[in-house]
Amino acid sequence: MRQIHLWLGLGVAVSTAATDAVYVMFSAAVAGRRRIPAATWSSVWYLLSAFAVISYTRNWVYVCFAALGSWIGAYLSMSFLRHPADREQTARGEPRASA
């Protein structure tokens, strides 16, 4: 087995976290039928995914870092992405329902 480079692994994890966060934002824009944000998030998504793919294809162990980063990115994005009903309640001054 090849030697694992921690900094490269962390770079892959951060890259995939950012990639999945952008994917969640892209999906939200598509669901909200917002064309310009969806197109913008889509292009950013492809740019970010390039680093992860190029980095871990030479050593399969980096796929684990990519999976970790992917999970973290999607989880954090969904944590900060609020449902439209929550926004309406907040705008009316009502307390937000906890998840």
C-alpha positions in Angstrom: 0.0 0.0 0.0 1.2 3.5 -0.8 1.9 6.1 1.8 -1.0 8.3 2.8 -0.4 12.0 2.7 -2.5 13.6 5.4 -2.5 17.1 3.8 -3.7 15.7 0.5 -6.3 13.6 2.3 -7.6 16.7 4.2 -7.6 18.7 0.9 -9.7 16.0 -0.7 -12.1 16.0 2.3 -12.4 19.8 2.2 -12.9 19.8 -1.5 -15.6 17.2 -1.4 -17.3 18.9 1.5 -17.4 22.1 -0.5 -18.5 20.1 -3.6 -21.5 18.6 -1.7 -22.4 21.9 -0.1 -22.5 23.4 -3.6 -24.5 20.4 -4.9 -27.1 21.0 -2.1 -27.3 24.7 -3.0 -27.7 23.7 -6.7 -30.5 21.2 -5.8 -32.3 23.9 -3.8 -32.0 26.3 -6.6 -33.4 23.7 -9.0 -36.3 22.9 -6.6 -37.0 26.6 -6.2 -37.0 26.9 -10.0 -34.3 29.7 -10.0 -32.4 29.3 -13.2 -29.5 31.7 -12.8 -28.6 30.5 -9.3 -29.0 26.8 -10.5 -26.7 27.4 -13.4 -24.1 29.2 -11.3 -24.1 26.5 -8.6 -23.8 23.9 -11.3 -20.7 25.4 -12.8 -19.1 25.8 -9.3 -20.0 22.2 -8.5 -18.1 20.9 -11.5 -15.0 23.1 -10.9 -14.8 21.9 -7.3 -15.2 18.2 -8.1 -12.2 18.3 -10.4 -9.7 18.5 -7.5 -11.2 15.5 -5.6 -11.4 13.3 -8.7 -7.9 14.0 -9.9 -6.4 13.6 -6.3 -7.9 10.3 -5.3 -7.8 8.4 -8.6 -4.1 7.5 -8.1 -4.8 5.9 -4.6 -8.2 4.4 -3.7 -7.7 5.3 0.0 -8.5 9.0 -0.9 -12.0 7.8 -1.8 -12.6 7.5 2.0 -11.6 11.1 2.5 -13.9 12.1 -0.4 -16.8 10.2 1.2 -16.2 11.9 4.5 -16.0 15.3 2.9 -19.2 14.6 0.9 -21.1 13.6 4.0 -19.9 16.7 6.0 -20.7 19.0 3.1 -24.3 17.7 2.6 -25.0 17.6 6.3 -23.8 21.2 7.0 -25.6 22.5 3.9 -28.9 20.9 4.9 -28.4 22.3 8.5 -28.2 25.8 7.2 -30.8 25.5 4.4 -34.1 26.4 5.9 -37.5 25.3 4.6 -39.7 28.1 3.1 -42.3 27.6 5.9 -39.6 28.3 8.5 -38.7 31.6 6.7 -42.4 32.6 6.6 -42.7 31.9 10.4 -39.6 33.8 11.1 -40.8 36.8 9.0 -44.0 36.8 11.0 -42.1 36.7 14.3 -43.2 33.2 15.1 -40.6 30.8 16.7 -39.0 28.4 14.3 -39.9 24.7 14.7 -36.9 22.7 15.7 -35.9 19.6 13.7 
